[in-house]
Amino acid sequence: MLDPRLKILQAVDYYGTVTAAAAALSYTPSAISYQLRQLSELLGVELIEPSGRGIKLTPAARTVLRHAAIMRAQWELAQSELAETVDEPSGPYTLCGFSTASTQLLPYAGKTLRDRHPRLRVRLVQADPAECFRLLQMEEADLALVMVTADSPPLDDLRFDQQLLVDDPLDLVVPANHPLRSRRRVTLADAADEPWVVGTPGGAYHQLTVTACVAAGFTPNIAHQADEWETGAAIVSQDMGVMLVPRLWLLSSEWAVTRIRLSGEPVPARKIVAATRKGAARHPLVAETLELVKARCETLYSTPP
């Protein structure tokens, strides 16, 4: 079990400032600073130093953090092994995920776990990928389903265990009367001359669409911005453009649009990763949850568009 002061040092590293770490941990900045001074005295090294108007972690602090991550992973592994000896799991168990996962995957897994294990208190949290990793780091979640983005932690990050869950293909959505709807085979490049509906620049949806189009050999003509799939579908239904949506997102019949599964190589897709704290991937509840999520994915992918 980690010394709470090590967790505070990890929080300062994660958030970048004492003030931000204090807010996240519901402490005062002075309390955070006091705990860091105590830890510094205990270890006999300086952990923070001035940097402009703020602070930065010292090389010694980086060494402490590296070893703290290893110790934390070993503790998580110990808890996973102990959980294997328990007949009936109980207590809190929190799952978090980005919007599509929180709609299509986590509710099914959460209900099934609750039905199987009445003493388990399952909690679901919708959060963007960055927030999901924060929840794991702060021990506020046990398992996260995240979409890989440019800002995702690398797979060899010492804080997390990450495993690829599924490649979620992207489908093209066009107006109901669009000429592409009758084609037997459609590639993303076939829509190169269309006006496009994408997300706000800097967002995951914008990045996803633009990256897919560039990989197909063109830069999309961005005509409209919409961060919600339903908003984008409403725009497309008025014959104002086309858009990409992930296979896991269920398109409402409310909109006069046609969903087209793309062919060609490569078919654009987003990668969905299951993440836990390092050492927790062996936990029996995590394994059971992932089996449920994979089964749900197979059902959704076998459903015609």
Salt bridges, closest charged atoms under 4 A:
ASP3 OD2 - ARG5 NH2 2.87
ASP13 OD1 - ARG62 NH1 2.52
GLU49 OE2 - LYS56 NZ 3.66
GLU76 OE2 - ARG277 NE 2.73
GLU81 OE2 - ARG282 NH1 3.52
GLU84 OE2 - ARG282 NH2 3.54
GLU88 OE2 - HIS117 ND1 3.29
ASP115 OD2 - LYS111 NZ 2.72
ASP115 OD1 - ARG114 NE 3.82
GLU131 OE2 - ARG134 NH2 2.94
GLU139 OE2 - LYS7 NZ 3.29
GLU139 OE2 - ARG72 NH2 3.16
GLU140 OE1 - ARG134 NH2 3.29
ASP142 OD1 - ARG277 NH2 3.68
ASP157 OD2 - ARG159 NH2 2.83
ASP161 OD1 - LYS278 NZ 3.37
ASP167 OD1 - LYS271 NZ 2.92
ASP168 OD2 - ARG270 NE 2.93
ASP171 OD2 - ARG247 NE 2.84
ASP171 OD2 - ARG259 NE 2.81
ASP190 OD2 - ARG183 NH2 3.03
GLU194 OE2 - HIS178 NE2 2.90
GLU288 OE2 - ARG116 NH1 2.78
GLU288 OE1 - HIS117 NE2 2.95
